[in-house]
């Protein structure tokens, strides 16, 4: 990446983050009152969830948990489970390894690699930091929304979404998103009215 490309990337990131000013102000307000603020960032694929989470990580020096690490493993991918709205995330493990250990000094959980369909490593998260960010589709599943102080929903227009997915992957993956993953996401958003439960919608 040359200097011009770096500058373009930085300027694009600044532009994307600037629209979250109200969220940043609310976070500052919460940090003055609480020892730890837990933020959930849900929304459409390719809507900027990871970009926002990483910006918060860089600014505050905190940790991010990605819901992709809780992808449903092959042995649980039954027809019944995949027909369950919001069931294609391993929410049982998320509850067992994350939600049930929020009173500890650290979290230890297994990262799942969906490209390998297997667990790849353990990740350790310190809960002594002032903030924890959990991002990704299904991060605001109603089975565990009680853990959050702030809930954020990011949306994207249909064509913008497809363009971003294609930009970061390939046509084959885009076709799979359109056929398989996007309908599941939309069912989840609609059934649980995820955006209506959020403090911020962008």
Secondary structure, DSSP 8 states (H G I E B T S, - for coil): --HHHHHHHHHHHHHHHHTTHHHHHHHHHHHHH-S-EEEEEEESTTSSHHHHHHHHHHHHT-EEEEGGGGB--GGG--HHHHTSTTTTB-HHHHHHHTGGGTTSSEEEEEEEETTTTEEEEEEEEETTSSEEEEESTTTT-TTSGGG-SEEEEE---HHHHHHHHHHHS-HHHHHHIIIIIHHHHHHHHHHHTGGGG-SEE-
